[in-house]
Amino acid sequence: MALGQGLEPVEQRIPVAPGISLRTLHWGTPPTAGSDRPTFVLVHGLASNARLWDGVAAELAAAGQHAVSVDLRGHGHSDKPDHGYDFDTVTADLVALIDYLGLDRPVVAGQSWGGNVVIHLAWSAPEKLRGVCAVDGGIIELGTHFPSWDRCAEQLKPPPIAGMRASRMESFMRSAHGSWPESGIQGSMANFELRDDGTIAPWLTLDRHMKILRSLWEHRPSSLFPEIVVPVMLAPADTGTNPNWTADKRRAIETAEELLERSRTHWFAPADHDLHAQFPDRLARHLLDAVADGFFA
């Protein structure tokens, strides 16, 4: 069987705080007690969802690994409280998930905002982890690009798409991401609630989106790097379309490499920001290799 073919996840809700549970998707067979085979916990980005990781999770499962992807609070099919969108609370949710499932030092990968989340997790709860992977994230410091929160909010506020026809959104996805596998397209469509009238609405409401964006604007992962003791894999994307933005990203990656105790970097170029959806096989291979060669030990 080819990697990623013929595999389906099992859904489970995990309580992480009083009255709050998260939807998780489980791929493959969990490792037995004492096994050196880790579980991979997969964390999505802002306004995304667990299904963007379907391609990577299927690859990992087909290679004999166990993967758990999660809808973070406010996203996808998880609970949507009006509070708790700061980094400390979101990472506490992940610690609660790890503890509830009894995972023995998993590798936790996160994309974009989720990359910053896993960096914060590596800093705050290293004893829970074998290592982390930040996928085109983990180095995001919006405060360096937007000195004022008002300016950041104005520039990065998401466009209103509630009420758009689902067929129109899917056509746009396919046109914009012609090289993506079907798992990436369907994972992107899962960012939205499909209404009975055929229209969509984001699972993440605007007010919660802006709360997360504010916490991201305030986040300074570079201040955490010197105190992180677990291995960190960085997987940045170079779109090939914005040399100035890429140059800034390369400088941020170099800073991370200098400050982190143990790191390795795999550039994806050219690649989209959602490179985990675009190149699930390549990213899964880097994760598998990092376990096999002892980087994630």
C-alpha positions as a printed NumPy array, in Angstrom:
array([[  0.   ,   0.   ,   0.   ],
       [  1.357,   3.449,  -0.917],
       [  1.963,   5.84 ,   1.942],
       [ -1.125,   7.752,   2.97 ],
       [ -3.566,   5.535,   1.068],
       [ -6.534,   3.693,   2.57 ],
       [ -6.178,   5.097,   6.072],
       [ -8.901,   6.76 ,   8.126],
       [ -8.613,   8.412,  11.545],
       [-10.582,   7.681,  14.689],
       [-12.203,  10.713,  16.357],
       [-12.059,  11.295,  20.109],
       [-12.992,  14.266,  22.29 ],
       [-10.499,  15.129,  25.009],
       [-11.431,  17.185,  28.109],
       [ -8.716,  19.782,  28.708],
       [-10.334,  22.262,  31.118],
       [-13.619,  22.524,  33.031],
       [-16.396,  22.459,  30.447],
       [-13.972,  22.471,  27.497],
       [-13.081,  19.54 ,  25.262],
       [-11.096,  19.323,  22.035],
       [-11.788,  17.171,  18.971],
       [ -8.82 ,  14.944,  18.104],
       [ -8.169,  12.598,  15.186],
       [ -6.063,   9.492,  15.82 ],
       [ -4.064,   7.813,  13.073],
       [ -2.175,   4.518,  13.299],
       [ -1.482,   2.368,  16.346],
       [ -0.298,   3.903,  19.63 ],
       [  3.151,   2.749,  20.764],
       [  3.313,   0.124,  23.49 ],
       [  4.701,   0.929,  26.93 ],
       [  8.469,   1.27 ,  26.825],
       [  8.546,   1.664,  23.042],
       [ 11.02 ,   4.104,  21.516],
       [  8.37 ,   4.945,  18.905],
       [  6.848,   8.346,  19.712],
       [  3.396,   9.68 ,  19.064],
       [  3.27 ,  12.752,  16.822],
       [  0.852,  15.468,  17.989],
       [ -0.102,  17.802,  15.129],
       [ -1.201,  21.386,  15.805],
       [ -2.821,  23.634,  13.197],
       [ -2.428,  27.366,  12.57 ],
       [ -4.72 ,  30.337,  13.165],
       [ -8.228,  29.846,  11.732],
       [ -7.226,  26.375,  10.524],
       [ -8.153,  22.896,  11.741],
       [ -6.867,  19.392,  12.374],
       [ -7.707,  18.132,   8.881],
       [ -4.963,  20.236,   7.282],
       [ -2.665,  17.594,   8.808],
       [ -4.472,  14.633,   7.188],
       [ -1.792,  14.106,   4.562],
       [  1.084,  14.148,   7.044],
       [ -0.806,  12.001,   9.577],
       [ -1.657,   9.395,   6.941],
       [  1.984,   9.241,   5.859],
       [  3.119,   8.773,   9.45 ],
       [  0.505,   6.076,  10.083],
       [  1.415,   4.209,   6.905],
       [  5.021,   4.203,   8.114],
       [  3.935,   2.502,  11.338],
       [  3.714,   5.596,  13.524],
       [  0.955,   7.023,  15.685],
       [ -0.318,  10.56 ,  15.057],
       [ -2.91 ,  12.699,  16.815],
       [ -4.147,  15.905,  15.196],
       [ -6.233,  18.362,  17.183],
       [ -8.703,  21.189,  16.72 ],
       [ -7.553,  23.796,  19.228],
       [-10.139,  25.679,  21.287],
       [-12.33 ,  27.91 ,  19.158],
       [-11.469,  25.974,  15.994],
       [-13.06 ,  23.206,  13.982],
       [-15.283,  20.905,  16.003],
       [-13.736,  21.713,  19.389],
       [-15.486,  23.746,  22.058],
       [-15.528,  27.495,  21.568],
       [-15.334,  29.404,  24.844],
       [-14.996,  33.18 ,  24.817],
       [-11.778,  33.048,  26.84 ],
       [ -8.418,  31.282,  26.935],
       [ -6.804,  32.26 ,  23.633],
       [ -3.463,  33.322,  25.104],
       [ -0.361,  31.163,  24.694],
       [ -0.274,  29.946,  28.295],
       [ -3.837,  28.622,  28.112],
       [ -3.532,  27.079,  24.643],
       [ -0.339,  25.254,  25.636],
       [ -1.973,  24.162,  28.894],
       [ -4.699,  22.582,  26.733],
       [ -2.018,  20.59 ,  24.917],
       [ -0.415,  19.458,  28.173],
       [ -3.851,  18.311,  29.372],
       [ -4.338,  16.429,  26.088],
       [ -0.931,  14.732,  26.412],
       [ -1.671,  13.743,  30.011],
       [ -5.213,  12.515,  29.286],
       [ -3.996,  10.269,  26.469],
       [ -1.01 ,   9.1  ,  28.507],
       [  1.417,  10.025,  25.741],
       [  5.061,   9.383,  26.604],
       [  7.05 ,  12.412,  25.444],
       [  5.479,  12.915,  22.014],
       [  6.931,  14.953,  19.167],
       [  4.647,  17.967,  18.739],
       [  4.526,  19.73 ,  15.371],
       [  2.714,  23.014,  14.761],
       [  2.205,  25.223,  11.728],
       [  2.259,  29.051,  11.613],
       [  0.614,  30.279,  14.867],
       [  0.717,  26.617,  15.851],
       [  4.483,  26.767,  15.356],
       [  4.676,  29.531,  17.945],
       [  2.393,  27.452,  20.168],
       [  4.743,  24.446,  20.087],
       [  7.745,  26.687,  20.76 ],
       [  5.908,  28.051,  23.803],
       [  5.1  ,  24.458,  24.811],
       [  8.765,  23.447,  24.482],
       [  9.702,  26.336,  26.755],
       [  6.945,  25.814,  29.335],
       [  6.723,  22.006,  29.547],
       [  9.929,  20.409,  28.206],
       [  9.507,  17.345,  30.424],
       [  6.396,  16.414,  28.421],
       [  8.15 ,  16.335,  25.042],
       [ 10.694,  14.516,  22.934],
       [ 10.921,  17.559,  20.695],
       [  8.951,  19.986,  18.541],
       [  8.715,  20.95 ,  14.891],
       [  7.71 ,  24.474,  13.854],
       [  6.305,  24.497,  10.306],
       [  6.614,  27.96 ,   8.769],
       [  6.109,  29.346,  12.24 ],
       [  7.764,  29.378,  15.627],
       [  9.656,  32.532,  14.693],
       [  6.663,  34.807,  14.156],
       [  7.061,  38.138,  15.949],
       [  4.395,  40.422,  14.561],
       [  5.434,  43.174,  16.941],
       [  8.631,  43.682,  14.944],
       [  6.636,  44.295,  11.759],
       [  3.734,  46.182,  13.335],
       [  4.888,  48.483,  16.165],
       [  1.261,  49.212,  17.105],
       [ -1.491,  46.698,  17.734],
       [ -4.015,  48.886,  15.914],
       [ -1.913,  48.76 ,  12.761],
       [ -1.51 ,  45.   ,  13.056],
       [ -5.244,  44.515,  13.557],
       [ -6.042,  46.725,  10.582],
       [ -3.656,  44.902,   8.251],
       [ -4.294,  41.307,   9.347],
       [ -8.006,  41.294,  10.15 ],
       [ -9.496,  38.426,   8.118],
       [-11.861,  39.272,   5.267],
       [-15.584,  38.577,   5.725],
       [-16.391,  35.304,   3.976],
       [-19.451,  34.097,   5.901],
       [-22.206,  33.497,   3.367],
       [-19.882,  32.604,   0.483],
       [-20.965,  29.594,  -1.544],
       [-18.947,  26.52 ,  -0.601],
       [-18.544,  25.679,  -4.279],
       [-16.997,  29.085,  -4.921],
       [-14.517,  28.65 ,  -2.072],
       [-13.549,  25.177,  -3.256],
       [-13.033,  26.463,  -6.802],
       [-10.789,  29.191,  -5.434],
       [ -8.806,  26.652,  -3.386],
       [ -8.251,  24.43 ,  -6.391],
       [ -7.26 ,  27.34 ,  -8.598],
       [ -4.855,  28.84 ,  -6.047],
       [ -3.322,  25.504,  -5.008],
       [ -3.197,  23.426,  -8.147],
       [ -0.213,  21.419,  -6.917],
       [ -1.821,  20.382,  -3.622],
       [ -3.002,  16.825,  -3.006],
       [ -6.699,  16.287,  -2.384],
       [ -6.075,  15.955,   1.364],
       [ -4.886,  19.564,   1.413],
       [ -7.909,  20.885,  -0.468],
       [-10.388,  19.026,   1.703],
       [ -8.455,  19.968,   4.832],
       [ -8.71 ,  23.629,   3.86 ],
       [-12.432,  23.336,   3.243],
       [-12.763,  21.894,   6.755],
       [-11.796,  25.347,   8.086],
       [-15.427,  26.271,   7.477],
       [-18.827,  25.236,   8.705],
       [-20.958,  24.086,   5.769],
       [-24.445,  25.493,   6.204],
       [-27.629,  23.845,   4.991],
       [-28.013,  26.474,   2.262],
       [-24.646,  25.585,   0.722],
       [-22.781,  28.574,   2.154],
       [-19.866,  28.573,   4.558],
       [-18.768,  30.37 ,   7.711],
       [-15.412,  30.178,   9.507],
       [-15.439,  27.905,  12.537],
       [-13.285,  30.511,  14.307],
       [-15.371,  33.618,  14.962],
       [-13.935,  37.068,  14.283],
       [-13.737,  38.105,  17.94 ],
       [-11.804,  34.958,  18.879],
       [ -9.616,  35.324,  15.808],
       [ -8.631,  38.806,  16.921],
       [ -7.919,  37.634,  20.473],
       [ -5.47 ,  35.073,  19.107],
       [ -3.971,  37.615,  16.724],
       [ -3.405,  39.993,  19.65 ],
       [ -1.628,  37.279,  21.635],
       [  0.494,  36.487,  18.579],
       [  1.376,  40.165,  18.174],
       [  2.569,  40.161,  21.793],
       [  4.48 ,  36.862,  21.527],
       [  8.295,  36.945,  21.402],
       [  9.564,  33.412,  20.749],
       [ 13.153,  34.648,  20.345],
       [ 13.15 ,  35.498,  24.057],
       [ 12.29 ,  31.851,  24.794],
       [ 14.861,  30.19 ,  22.513],
       [ 17.828,  30.353,  24.948],
       [ 15.79 ,  28.519,  27.605],
       [ 14.483,  25.699,  25.378],
       [ 16.274,  22.415,  26.025],
       [ 14.339,  20.004,  23.772],
       [ 15.271,  19.559,  20.089],
       [ 13.557,  21.961,  17.702],
       [ 13.076,  21.267,  14.007],
       [ 12.337,  24.324,  11.864],
       [ 10.565,  23.871,   8.525],
       [ 10.205,  27.334,   6.955],
       [  8.708,  28.067,   3.548],
       [ 10.182,  30.284,   0.846],
       [  7.36 ,  31.177,  -1.515],
       [  9.787,  32.549,  -4.075],
       [  7.548,  35.581,  -4.597],
       [  8.669,  38.058,  -1.928],
       [ 12.474,  38.339,  -1.57 ],
       [ 12.301,  40.923,   1.238],
       [  9.931,  38.812,   3.313],
       [ 12.089,  35.733,   2.737],
       [ 15.225,  37.643,   3.735],
       [ 13.567,  38.659,   7.005],
       [ 12.519,  35.064,   7.581],
       [ 16.032,  33.781,   6.909],
       [ 17.442,  36.223,   9.461],
       [ 14.865,  35.049,  12.004],
       [ 15.765,  31.417,  11.32 ],
       [ 19.473,  32.188,  11.737],
       [ 18.736,  33.854,  15.077],
       [ 16.757,  30.819,  16.196],
       [ 19.586,  28.491,  15.186],
       [ 22.062,  30.573,  17.167],
       [ 19.923,  30.721,  20.315],
       [ 18.429,  27.223,  20.414],
       [ 20.412,  24.533,  22.199],
       [ 19.624,  21.915,  19.555],
       [ 17.998,  22.603,  16.21 ],
       [ 17.922,  21.662,  12.563],
       [ 16.289,  23.421,   9.638],
       [ 14.662,  22.112,   6.464],
       [ 13.713,  24.835,   3.996],
       [ 10.837,  24.192,   1.585],
       [ 11.256,  26.243,  -1.589],
       [  9.211,  27.145,  -3.438],
       [  6.405,  26.348,  -1.038],
       [  3.162,  27.756,   0.285],
       [  2.679,  28.823,   3.892],
       [  0.567,  25.672,   4.409],
       [  3.448,  23.488,   3.301],
       [  2.206,  20.633,   5.501],
       [ -0.859,  20.456,   3.266],
       [  1.138,  20.982,   0.064],
       [  4.004,  18.549,   0.733],
       [  2.776,  16.067,   3.366],
       [  5.084,  13.306,   2.191],
       [  8.231,  15.438,   2.418],
       [  7.395,  16.84 ,   5.834],
       [  6.488,  13.398,   7.179],
       [  9.808,  12.054,   5.912],
       [ 11.746,  14.757,   7.76 ],
       [  9.858,  13.901,  10.962],
       [ 10.475,  10.181,  10.519],
       [ 14.156,  10.716,   9.735],
       [ 14.575,  12.879,  12.843],
       [ 13.305,  10.002,  14.983],
       [ 15.373,   7.399,  13.135],
       [ 18.653,   9.331,  13.38 ],
       [ 18.156,  10.227,  17.05 ],
       [ 17.465,  13.944,  16.721],
       [ 14.151,  13.383,  18.468],
       [ 15.528,  11.002,  21.111]])
